Amino acid sequence: MQICTQELAPVSIGDYALRMQTTLARNIALLRKHLGDTQAKFAERLDVPQSYISKWENHGNEPSARSLARLAELAGVELEEFIDEEWSAGQPVSLMTVNNIAKLREARGWARPELAKRMGTSAQQVERLEKGQRGLRANWIEKAALALGVPPADIITPISDAAAYVQSDHPAVIGSADGDGTISLKRINLGFAMGDGTNLDDYVEEGRIDFDANLLRLISPSPAHRLVVADGVGDSMQPTLLDSDMIVIDTMQNQLNKWDRIWAMSLQGGGAVKRVGPAEKGKVEIISDNPAIPNRTVPLEDVRIIGRVVWSGRRH
């Protein structure tokens, strides 16, 4: 098995308007799925034609002010937050009520940079979370709990003695053989979509694969329901990925803000696993690791990121 570990510094892909459009499209699709709606049902709920929903989710155009207000209402957040920030299903948790991140961090004797490293974020982001300057949503709660070695509930419920919750700076590693069990991940076929391939639900599910819970913790800090399994198809990513290599895709990492990573994507309506590089404004370079296959430049609107490939396993 081979684990993809190379990390590069984040690189901006465009101006604020482009990032806002990408975030808004993602939030709309996520909200619809959270409500359990088809595009037709969602359109009925918003009193708009069904064709609008597909366009909104695929960067075709943006909702009207009335529709934006209704979307924010359904999401349970302020309009600006729904447009500008990545939305997570469920109501935001108020940091002004209970937020134990700083208390638990200090009990471990960590500075903010240390916690940031373990959470896979920046020290500035940790500071904003601790001070209530950023909404403490489920994904941040889970990341903080995993990094601090406590149950998620301990991040947002009152505790009297933080030190009692932190027994060791190196918590015991728990594997499936130690009673932690296995976690089942959905397996999809990237080569066959029932729609235009822009939504994860478009791809045919081919069963589930059980992973050791501790292995998943090493692969990604994201919650297990945001990880999916697929097989590599073709030879375009050789020698990095071979045909039929198993890959794990982290769908929480669906913003194209880092170059030279390997991404699972819908490329002009078809599933693909590729690297992506910068190109002229409004376009990106699709990069194949196989030198026999030429790279190509495509409009950014033709690329919809499903998630980042965070692990690969090879059969021998």
Summary of the structure (lengths in Angstrom):
residues: 316
radius of gyration: 20.4
end to end distance: 8.9
largest distance: 61.9
contacts: 890
relative contact order: 0.12
helix: 37%
strand: 22%
